Amino acid sequence: MADEPDDQEAPPPPPSRRAMGPTDFSDPLMRQEVKRAFVWIGIASLVALTVLLAQPLLVIFGGMVFATLIDGGSRLLHRVLPIGRGWRVAIVLLATVAFIVWTLQFAGSQIASQAAALPAILESQWMVALKWLESQGFAIEAKDLQGLVQQALGGIGQLTRAVGGIIGAVTTGFLIIVLGIYFALEPQLYRRGIAWMLPVDQREHFQGTAERMGYSLRRLLAGRLLGMVVEGVATWMLLEIYGVPMAALLGLLTGLLAFLPNIGAPISGALMILVGFSGGTDMGIYCIIVYVVVQTVDGNIIVPLIAKKTVDLAPALVLGAQLIMGVLFGILGLALADPLVAMIKVWLEREAERRNGPEAEAA
C-alpha cells in the first residue's frame, strides 16, 4: 500500500464552524457573560441618558403633578355636579384663571409696592440683629457681613418681585400647564399607551400601580393646597389685625412657601419675624406667636389628617430629597421633590407586594 503524500490538504471544517464569525461564541459560559456585560452597558447608557434628559423629564413630571391637581378638582366637582369630565376640567381651569386674574387685579398693586419695600426692611433688621450679637460678645463684624447680607437679600428681592408680578421661567411654566391639561383631559389614553409598551403579563400590575400613584398624589397635593390656603389666609388675617406692615405680602409668601415642606415654613417665619421687629419688640413677639400658632395648626392637624396618613413620608427623607433636587434643578426640583419621593415610595411598595405573592398585591 503506497504511502500518502505529505502535502495532502486537511479536511475542511464542519459547516457549523465555518459559519461562525469573530463575534460568535461557542462557549455557553462566555455567551452568558457577554449577555451580562451588554445588560450592564445598557443600564449605564440608560442612566446617562436620564441624567442628560433630567430637565425635560422633570418638566413632564411637573405636568403630571399639575394634571393631578386638575383631576382632584374635577373629582371634587363631580360630587356636586354630575357632568362630563371634559366640562368639569374646563370649569376647574376657568376657576383657576379667574382667581389668578382677580389676585393680580385687586391685590397686585398693593403686593408689588410691599415687595419693593421688603428687601430694605429685611436688610436693616438683619444689621440690627448682627450689631446686637456683637454687643453681646460674639465675634461678628457687621461691616464684613453687610455685603453678604445685601447679596442674599438680592435673591429675596428677586423672589418678591416675582410674587409682585414678574414671573420667571415662563417657558417651563407654560409647558407644565399645557402638558398638565393634556394629561388631565385624557389620562386613560396615556396610561394605555405606556401599558402597551410593557409585556402583557405586567400590564395589569402597571395599571394598579398607576391608580395607586394617582390616589396618593391627589391626597398629598390636597394636603399641600389646604395647608397653603390655611397658612396664607390665617397669617394675613392675624398680621392685619395687629397692623403688621406688609401683611398681604407676608400672607401670600407664607402660603406659597407652604408648598415646600420642612423648608418653606422657616423661610416664611424668618421673613415675618424680621418685618415684625421693624415695628417694635411687641410686634416682633406677636409675629413669633402668629408663626408658632399657624405652623402648629397646619403641622399637627391638617397635614397628618390628609397627607401623612396616605403617603407616610419620613421628614428626613423628604428634606434630603429637597436639598438634592434643589441643588440640581433649582426651585422646580425643590417644589417637585416631595411628589417624586411619594411616587417612588408607592412604586417600591407595589414591587414588594408583587414579590410577596398575589395575595399581598390584592390586599
TORKOL-4160 file (C-alpha; in steps of 0.2 Angstrom, whole numbers, padded with zeros to 4 digits, m for minus):
363
<pt num="1" X="0000" Y="0000" Z="0000"/>
<pt num="2" X="0008" Y="0016" Z="m0006"/>
<pt num="3" X="0011" Y="0030" Z="0007"/>
<pt num="4" X="0000" Y="0045" Z="0006"/>
<pt num="5" X="0009" Y="0061" Z="0000"/>
<pt num="6" X="0014" Y="0073" Z="0014"/>
<pt num="7" X="0006" Y="0088" Z="0005"/>
<pt num="8" X="m0011" Y="0081" Z="0006"/>
<pt num="9" X="m0024" Y="0095" Z="0011"/>
<pt num="10" X="m0033" Y="0094" Z="0028"/>
<pt num="11" X="m0051" Y="0090" Z="0028"/>
<pt num="12" X="m0062" Y="0106" Z="0028"/>
<pt num="13" X="m0070" Y="0111" Z="0045"/>
<pt num="14" X="m0088" Y="0107" Z="0048"/>
<pt num="15" X="m0101" Y="0119" Z="0041"/>
<pt num="16" X="m0106" Y="0125" Z="0058"/>
<pt num="17" X="m0089" Y="0130" Z="0062"/>
<pt num="18" X="m0086" Y="0138" Z="0045"/>
<pt num="19" X="m0102" Y="0149" Z="0048"/>
<pt num="20" X="m0096" Y="0156" Z="0065"/>
<pt num="21" X="m0089" Y="0174" Z="0064"/>
<pt num="22" X="m0077" Y="0184" Z="0076"/>
<pt num="23" X="m0092" Y="0189" Z="0087"/>
<pt num="24" X="m0099" Y="0172" Z="0089"/>
<pt num="25" X="m0096" Y="0162" Z="0105"/>
<pt num="26" X="m0097" Y="0143" Z="0106"/>
<pt num="27" X="m0094" Y="0143" Z="0124"/>
<pt num="28" X="m0111" Y="0144" Z="0134"/>
<pt num="29" X="m0102" Y="0152" Z="0149"/>
<pt num="30" X="m0094" Y="0165" Z="0138"/>
<pt num="31" X="m0111" Y="0169" Z="0129"/>
<pt num="32" X="m0119" Y="0171" Z="0146"/>
<pt num="33" X="m0105" Y="0183" Z="0152"/>
<pt num="34" X="m0107" Y="0193" Z="0136"/>
<pt num="35" X="m0126" Y="0195" Z="0139"/>
<pt num="36" X="m0122" Y="0201" Z="0156"/>
<pt num="37" X="m0110" Y="0214" Z="0150"/>
<pt num="38" X="m0122" Y="0220" Z="0137"/>
<pt num="39" X="m0136" Y="0222" Z="0151"/>
<pt num="40" X="m0124" Y="0232" Z="0162"/>
<pt num="41" X="m0119" Y="0243" Z="0147"/>
<pt num="42" X="m0137" Y="0246" Z="0143"/>
<pt num="43" X="m0141" Y="0251" Z="0161"/>
<pt num="44" X="m0126" Y="0263" Z="0161"/>
<pt num="45" X="m0132" Y="0270" Z="0145"/>
<pt num="46" X="m0150" Y="0272" Z="0152"/>
<pt num="47" X="m0143" Y="0281" Z="0167"/>
<pt num="48" X="m0133" Y="0293" Z="0157"/>
<pt num="49" X="m0147" Y="0296" Z="0145"/>
<pt num="50" X="m0158" Y="0300" Z="0161"/>
<pt num="51" X="m0145" Y="0312" Z="0168"/>
<pt num="52" X="m0144" Y="0321" Z="0151"/>
<pt num="53" X="m0163" Y="0322" Z="0149"/>
<pt num="54" X="m0166" Y="0326" Z="0168"/>
<pt num="55" X="m0173" Y="0343" Z="0165"/>
<pt num="56" X="m0186" Y="0338" Z="0152"/>
<pt num="57" X="m0191" Y="0323" Z="0162"/>
<pt num="58" X="m0194" Y="0335" Z="0177"/>
<pt num="59" X="m0205" Y="0346" Z="0166"/>
<pt num="60" X="m0215" Y="0331" Z="0161"/>
<pt num="61" X="m0217" Y="0326" Z="0179"/>
<pt num="62" X="m0222" Y="0343" Z="0183"/>
<pt num="63" X="m0235" Y="0342" Z="0170"/>
<pt num="64" X="m0241" Y="0326" Z="0178"/>
<pt num="65" X="m0242" Y="0334" Z="0195"/>
<pt num="66" X="m0252" Y="0349" Z="0188"/>
<pt num="67" X="m0264" Y="0336" Z="0180"/>
<pt num="68" X="m0266" Y="0328" Z="0196"/>
<pt num="69" X="m0272" Y="0345" Z="0204"/>
<pt num="70" X="m0284" Y="0347" Z="0190"/>
<pt num="71" X="m0290" Y="0329" Z="0191"/>
<pt num="72" X="m0293" Y="0331" Z="0210"/>
<pt num="73" X="m0303" Y="0347" Z="0207"/>
<pt num="74" X="m0313" Y="0338" Z="0194"/>
<pt num="75" X="m0317" Y="0323" Z="0206"/>
<pt num="76" X="m0322" Y="0335" Z="0219"/>
<pt num="77" X="m0334" Y="0344" Z="0207"/>
<pt num="78" X="m0341" Y="0328" Z="0201"/>
<pt num="79" X="m0349" Y="0325" Z="0219"/>
<pt num="80" X="m0360" Y="0340" Z="0217"/>
<pt num="81" X="m0361" Y="0342" Z="0198"/>
<pt num="82" X="m0363" Y="0326" Z="0188"/>
<pt num="83" X="m0357" Y="0331" Z="0171"/>
<pt num="84" X="m0344" Y="0325" Z="0159"/>
<pt num="85" X="m0326" Y="0325" Z="0163"/>
<pt num="86" X="m0321" Y="0337" Z="0150"/>
<pt num="87" X="m0333" Y="0350" Z="0156"/>
<pt num="88" X="m0328" Y="0348" Z="0174"/>
<pt num="89" X="m0309" Y="0350" Z="0169"/>
<pt num="90" X="m0314" Y="0366" Z="0159"/>
<pt num="91" X="m0323" Y="0373" Z="0175"/>
<pt num="92" X="m0308" Y="0370" Z="0186"/>
<pt num="93" X="m0296" Y="0378" Z="0173"/>
<pt num="94" X="m0308" Y="0393" Z="0171"/>
<pt num="95" X="m0310" Y="0395" Z="0190"/>
<pt num="96" X="m0291" Y="0394" Z="0192"/>
<pt num="97" X="m0288" Y="0408" Z="0179"/>
<pt num="98" X="m0302" Y="0419" Z="0186"/>
<pt num="99" X="m0293" Y="0418" Z="0203"/>
<pt num="100" X="m0276" Y="0422" Z="0196"/>
<pt num="101" X="m0284" Y="0437" Z="0187"/>
<pt num="102" X="m0293" Y="0443" Z="0202"/>
<pt num="103" X="m0277" Y="0442" Z="0213"/>
<pt num="104" X="m0267" Y="0452" Z="0200"/>
<pt num="105" X="m0281" Y="0465" Z="0198"/>
<pt num="106" X="m0286" Y="0468" Z="0216"/>
<pt num="107" X="m0270" Y="0464" Z="0226"/>
<pt num="108" X="m0257" Y="0466" Z="0213"/>
<pt num="109" X="m0253" Y="0484" Z="0215"/>
<pt num="110" X="m0253" Y="0483" Z="0234"/>
<pt num="111" X="m0242" Y="0467" Z="0234"/>
<pt num="112" X="m0230" Y="0474" Z="0222"/>
<pt num="113" X="m0227" Y="0490" Z="0232"/>
<pt num="114" X="m0225" Y="0480" Z="0248"/>
<pt num="115" X="m0212" Y="0468" Z="0238"/>
<pt num="116" X="m0202" Y="0483" Z="0233"/>
<pt num="117" X="m0200" Y="0489" Z="0251"/>
<pt num="118" X="m0197" Y="0472" Z="0259"/>
<pt num="119" X="m0178" Y="0470" Z="0255"/>
<pt num="120" X="m0174" Y="0486" Z="0263"/>
<pt num="121" X="m0183" Y="0482" Z="0279"/>
<pt num="122" X="m0175" Y="0465" Z="0280"/>
<pt num="123" X="m0158" Y="0472" Z="0277"/>
<pt num="124" X="m0160" Y="0485" Z="0291"/>
<pt num="125" X="m0167" Y="0472" Z="0303"/>
<pt num="126" X="m0153" Y="0460" Z="0299"/>
<pt num="127" X="m0140" Y="0473" Z="0303"/>
<pt num="128" X="m0148" Y="0477" Z="0319"/>
<pt num="129" X="m0148" Y="0459" Z="0324"/>
<pt num="130" X="m0129" Y="0457" Z="0320"/>
<pt num="131" X="m0125" Y="0473" Z="0330"/>
<pt num="132" X="m0134" Y="0466" Z="0345"/>
<pt num="133" X="m0125" Y="0450" Z="0344"/>
<pt num="134" X="m0108" Y="0459" Z="0343"/>
<pt num="135" X="m0113" Y="0469" Z="0358"/>
<pt num="136" X="m0116" Y="0453" Z="0367"/>
<pt num="137" X="m0098" Y="0447" Z="0365"/>
<pt num="138" X="m0100" Y="0437" Z="0348"/>
<pt num="139" X="m0085" Y="0440" Z="0337"/>
<pt num="140" X="m0095" Y="0446" Z="0322"/>
<pt num="141" X="m0091" Y="0461" Z="0311"/>
<pt num="142" X="m0106" Y="0469" Z="0304"/>
<pt num="143" X="m0097" Y="0478" Z="0291"/>
<pt num="144" X="m0089" Y="0462" Z="0284"/>
<pt num="145" X="m0106" Y="0454" Z="0283"/>
<pt num="146" X="m0115" Y="0468" Z="0275"/>
<pt num="147" X="m0110" Y="0463" Z="0258"/>
<pt num="148" X="m0116" Y="0445" Z="0261"/>
<pt num="149" X="m0132" Y="0451" Z="0268"/>
<pt num="150" X="m0135" Y="0463" Z="0253"/>
<pt num="151" X="m0131" Y="0449" Z="0241"/>
<pt num="152" X="m0143" Y="0437" Z="0250"/>
<pt num="153" X="m0157" Y="0450" Z="0250"/>
<pt num="154" X="m0154" Y="0452" Z="0232"/>
<pt num="155" X="m0161" Y="0435" Z="0230"/>
<pt num="156" X="m0175" Y="0439" Z="0241"/>
<pt num="157" X="m0179" Y="0454" Z="0231"/>
<pt num="158" X="m0180" Y="0443" Z="0215"/>
<pt num="159" X="m0192" Y="0432" Z="0224"/>
<pt num="160" X="m0203" Y="0446" Z="0230"/>
<pt num="161" X="m0203" Y="0454" Z="0213"/>
<pt num="162" X="m0208" Y="0438" Z="0205"/>
<pt num="163" X="m0223" Y="0437" Z="0218"/>
<pt num="164" X="m0227" Y="0455" Z="0213"/>
<pt num="165" X="m0230" Y="0451" Z="0195"/>
<pt num="166" X="m0213" Y="0447" Z="0187"/>
<pt num="167" X="m0215" Y="0429" Z="0184"/>
<pt num="168" X="m0199" Y="0419" Z="0179"/>
<pt num="169" X="m0197" Y="0403" Z="0169"/>
<pt num="170" X="m0211" Y="0407" Z="0158"/>
<pt num="171" X="m0207" Y="0394" Z="0145"/>
<pt num="172" X="m0206" Y="0380" Z="0158"/>
<pt num="173" X="m0222" Y="0385" Z="0167"/>
<pt num="174" X="m0231" Y="0386" Z="0150"/>
<pt num="175" X="m0225" Y="0368" Z="0146"/>
<pt num="176" X="m0230" Y="0361" Z="0163"/>
<pt num="177" X="m0248" Y="0369" Z="0161"/>
<pt num="178" X="m0250" Y="0363" Z="0143"/>
<pt num="179" X="m0244" Y="0345" Z="0147"/>
<pt num="180" X="m0255" Y="0345" Z="0163"/>
<pt num="181" X="m0270" Y="0350" Z="0153"/>
<pt num="182" X="m0267" Y="0336" Z="0140"/>
<pt num="183" X="m0264" Y="0323" Z="0154"/>
<pt num="184" X="m0280" Y="0329" Z="0163"/>
<pt num="185" X="m0291" Y="0328" Z="0148"/>
<pt num="186" X="m0287" Y="0310" Z="0143"/>
<pt num="187" X="m0277" Y="0301" Z="0157"/>
<pt num="188" X="m0283" Y="0284" Z="0151"/>
<pt num="189" X="m0275" Y="0287" Z="0134"/>
<pt num="190" X="m0258" Y="0290" Z="0140"/>
<pt num="191" X="m0259" Y="0276" Z="0153"/>
<pt num="192" X="m0264" Y="0263" Z="0140"/>
<pt num="193" X="m0250" Y="0269" Z="0129"/>
<pt num="194" X="m0237" Y="0266" Z="0142"/>
<pt num="195" X="m0245" Y="0249" Z="0147"/>
<pt num="196" X="m0245" Y="0244" Z="0128"/>
<pt num="197" X="m0226" Y="0246" Z="0128"/>
<pt num="198" X="m0224" Y="0234" Z="0143"/>
<pt num="199" X="m0225" Y="0215" Z="0142"/>
<pt num="200" X="m0243" Y="0208" Z="0143"/>
<pt num="201" X="m0240" Y="0199" Z="0160"/>
<pt num="202" X="m0235" Y="0216" Z="0168"/>
<pt num="203" X="m0249" Y="0227" Z="0161"/>
<pt num="204" X="m0262" Y="0224" Z="0175"/>
<pt num="205" X="m0248" Y="0227" Z="0188"/>
<pt num="206" X="m0244" Y="0243" Z="0180"/>
<pt num="207" X="m0262" Y="0249" Z="0180"/>
<pt num="208" X="m0264" Y="0245" Z="0198"/>
<pt num="209" X="m0248" Y="0255" Z="0202"/>
<pt num="210" X="m0253" Y="0270" Z="0191"/>
<pt num="211" X="m0270" Y="0270" Z="0200"/>
<pt num="212" X="m0262" Y="0270" Z="0217"/>
<pt num="213" X="m0249" Y="0283" Z="0212"/>
<pt num="214" X="m0263" Y="0294" Z="0207"/>
<pt num="215" X="m0273" Y="0292" Z="0223"/>
<pt num="216" X="m0258" Y="0295" Z="0234"/>
<pt num="217" X="m0253" Y="0310" Z="0224"/>
<pt num="218" X="m0270" Y="0318" Z="0224"/>
<pt num="219" X="m0271" Y="0316" Z="0243"/>
<pt num="220" X="m0253" Y="0323" Z="0245"/>
<pt num="221" X="m0257" Y="0338" Z="0234"/>
<pt num="222" X="m0274" Y="0341" Z="0243"/>
<pt num="223" X="m0265" Y="0342" Z="0259"/>
<pt num="224" X="m0252" Y="0354" Z="0252"/>
<pt num="225" X="m0266" Y="0365" Z="0244"/>
<pt num="226" X="m0276" Y="0365" Z="0260"/>
<pt num="227" X="m0261" Y="0369" Z="0270"/>
<pt num="228" X="m0256" Y="0383" Z="0259"/>
<pt num="229" X="m0273" Y="0391" Z="0260"/>
<pt num="230" X="m0274" Y="0390" Z="0279"/>
<pt num="231" X="m0257" Y="0396" Z="0282"/>
<pt num="232" X="m0258" Y="0411" Z="0269"/>
<pt num="233" X="m0276" Y="0417" Z="0275"/>
<pt num="234" X="m0273" Y="0414" Z="0293"/>
<pt num="235" X="m0256" Y="0423" Z="0293"/>
<pt num="236" X="m0263" Y="0438" Z="0283"/>
<pt num="237" X="m0278" Y="0440" Z="0294"/>
<pt num="238" X="m0268" Y="0439" Z="0310"/>
<pt num="239" X="m0255" Y="0451" Z="0305"/>
<pt num="240" X="m0268" Y="0463" Z="0298"/>
<pt num="241" X="m0277" Y="0463" Z="0314"/>
<pt num="242" X="m0262" Y="0469" Z="0324"/>
<pt num="243" X="m0257" Y="0481" Z="0310"/>
<pt num="244" X="m0241" Y="0472" Z="0305"/>
<pt num="245" X="m0233" Y="0480" Z="0289"/>
<pt num="246" X="m0234" Y="0471" Z="0273"/>
<pt num="247" X="m0247" Y="0458" Z="0280"/>
<pt num="248" X="m0254" Y="0454" Z="0262"/>
<pt num="249" X="m0237" Y="0451" Z="0255"/>
<pt num="250" X="m0232" Y="0440" Z="0270"/>
<pt num="251" X="m0248" Y="0430" Z="0270"/>
<pt num="252" X="m0245" Y="0427" Z="0251"/>
<pt num="253" X="m0227" Y="0422" Z="0253"/>
<pt num="254" X="m0232" Y="0410" Z="0268"/>
<pt num="255" X="m0245" Y="0402" Z="0258"/>
<pt num="256" X="m0233" Y="0399" Z="0243"/>
<pt num="257" X="m0219" Y="0393" Z="0253"/>
<pt num="258" X="m0230" Y="0381" Z="0262"/>
<pt num="259" X="m0229" Y="0370" Z="0246"/>
<pt num="260" X="m0211" Y="0366" Z="0251"/>
<pt num="261" X="m0212" Y="0356" Z="0267"/>
<pt num="262" X="m0198" Y="0357" Z="0280"/>
<pt num="263" X="m0190" Y="0372" Z="0271"/>
<pt num="264" X="m0204" Y="0384" Z="0266"/>
<pt num="265" X="m0210" Y="0387" Z="0284"/>
<pt num="266" X="m0193" Y="0393" Z="0292"/>
<pt num="267" X="m0191" Y="0405" Z="0277"/>
<pt num="268" X="m0208" Y="0412" Z="0279"/>
<pt num="269" X="m0206" Y="0413" Z="0298"/>
<pt num="270" X="m0190" Y="0422" Z="0297"/>
<pt num="271" X="m0197" Y="0435" Z="0285"/>
<pt num="272" X="m0212" Y="0438" Z="0296"/>
<pt num="273" X="m0202" Y="0440" Z="0312"/>
<pt num="274" X="m0189" Y="0452" Z="0304"/>
<pt num="275" X="m0203" Y="0463" Z="0297"/>
<pt num="276" X="m0212" Y="0462" Z="0314"/>
<pt num="277" X="m0197" Y="0468" Z="0324"/>
<pt num="278" X="m0196" Y="0483" Z="0312"/>
<pt num="279" X="m0212" Y="0489" Z="0321"/>
<pt num="280" X="m0205" Y="0486" Z="0338"/>
<pt num="281" X="m0202" Y="0472" Z="0351"/>
<pt num="282" X="m0220" Y="0469" Z="0354"/>
<pt num="283" X="m0224" Y="0467" Z="0336"/>
<pt num="284" X="m0210" Y="0456" Z="0334"/>
<pt num="285" X="m0215" Y="0445" Z="0348"/>
<pt num="286" X="m0233" Y="0445" Z="0341"/>
<pt num="287" X="m0226" Y="0439" Z="0324"/>
<pt num="288" X="m0217" Y="0425" Z="0333"/>
<pt num="289" X="m0233" Y="0419" Z="0341"/>
<pt num="290" X="m0243" Y="0420" Z="0325"/>
<pt num="291" X="m0229" Y="0409" Z="0316"/>
<pt num="292" X="m0230" Y="0396" Z="0330"/>
<pt num="293" X="m0249" Y="0395" Z="0331"/>
<pt num="294" X="m0251" Y="0394" Z="0312"/>
<pt num="295" X="m0237" Y="0381" Z="0310"/>
<pt num="296" X="m0244" Y="0371" Z="0324"/>
<pt num="297" X="m0261" Y="0370" Z="0317"/>
<pt num="298" X="m0255" Y="0366" Z="0300"/>
<pt num="299" X="m0242" Y="0353" Z="0306"/>
<pt num="300" X="m0252" Y="0344" Z="0319"/>
<pt num="301" X="m0270" Y="0344" Z="0312"/>
<pt num="302" X="m0270" Y="0347" Z="0293"/>
<pt num="303" X="m0255" Y="0338" Z="0286"/>
<pt num="304" X="m0257" Y="0322" Z="0297"/>
<pt num="305" X="m0276" Y="0321" Z="0293"/>
<pt num="306" X="m0274" Y="0322" Z="0274"/>
<pt num="307" X="m0257" Y="0319" Z="0268"/>
<pt num="308" X="m0247" Y="0309" Z="0281"/>
<pt num="309" X="m0259" Y="0296" Z="0284"/>
<pt num="310" X="m0259" Y="0292" Z="0265"/>
<pt num="311" X="m0241" Y="0294" Z="0260"/>
<pt num="312" X="m0232" Y="0292" Z="0276"/>
<pt num="313" X="m0216" Y="0300" Z="0271"/>
<pt num="314" X="m0202" Y="0302" Z="0283"/>
<pt num="315" X="m0197" Y="0320" Z="0286"/>
<pt num="316" X="m0179" Y="0317" Z="0285"/>
<pt num="317" X="m0181" Y="0308" Z="0268"/>
<pt num="318" X="m0191" Y="0322" Z="0261"/>
<pt num="319" X="m0179" Y="0335" Z="0267"/>
<pt num="320" X="m0164" Y="0326" Z="0260"/>
<pt num="321" X="m0173" Y="0324" Z="0243"/>
<pt num="322" X="m0177" Y="0343" Z="0243"/>
<pt num="323" X="m0159" Y="0348" Z="0246"/>
<pt num="324" X="m0153" Y="0336" Z="0232"/>
<pt num="325" X="m0166" Y="0341" Z="0220"/>
<pt num="326" X="m0165" Y="0360" Z="0224"/>
<pt num="327" X="m0146" Y="0359" Z="0221"/>
<pt num="328" X="m0148" Y="0350" Z="0204"/>
<pt num="329" X="m0163" Y="0358" Z="0197"/>
<pt num="330" X="m0167" Y="0374" Z="0207"/>
<pt num="331" X="m0184" Y="0379" Z="0213"/>
<pt num="332" X="m0193" Y="0367" Z="0201"/>
<pt num="333" X="m0184" Y="0352" Z="0208"/>
<pt num="334" X="m0187" Y="0359" Z="0226"/>
<pt num="335" X="m0205" Y="0360" Z="0223"/>
<pt num="336" X="m0207" Y="0343" Z="0215"/>
<pt num="337" X="m0196" Y="0333" Z="0227"/>
<pt num="338" X="m0210" Y="0329" Z="0238"/>
<pt num="339" X="m0221" Y="0322" Z="0225"/>
<pt num="340" X="m0207" Y="0312" Z="0217"/>
<pt num="341" X="m0202" Y="0304" Z="0233"/>
<pt num="342" X="m0220" Y="0299" Z="0236"/>
<pt num="343" X="m0221" Y="0291" Z="0219"/>
<pt num="344" X="m0205" Y="0281" Z="0221"/>
<pt num="345" X="m0212" Y="0275" Z="0238"/>
<pt num="346" X="m0228" Y="0269" Z="0230"/>
<pt num="347" X="m0218" Y="0260" Z="0216"/>
<pt num="348" X="m0207" Y="0251" Z="0228"/>
<pt num="349" X="m0222" Y="0246" Z="0239"/>
<pt num="350" X="m0230" Y="0238" Z="0223"/>
<pt num="351" X="m0214" Y="0229" Z="0218"/>
<pt num="352" X="m0213" Y="0222" Z="0236"/>
<pt num="353" X="m0231" Y="0216" Z="0235"/>
<pt num="354" X="m0229" Y="0208" Z="0219"/>
<pt num="355" X="m0213" Y="0198" Z="0225"/>
<pt num="356" X="m0223" Y="0193" Z="0241"/>
<pt num="357" X="m0237" Y="0185" Z="0230"/>
<pt num="358" X="m0254" Y="0188" Z="0223"/>
<pt num="359" X="m0262" Y="0188" Z="0240"/>
<pt num="360" X="m0252" Y="0203" Z="0246"/>
<pt num="361" X="m0254" Y="0213" Z="0230"/>
<pt num="362" X="m0273" Y="0210" Z="0230"/>
<pt num="363" X="m0274" Y="0216" Z="0248"/>
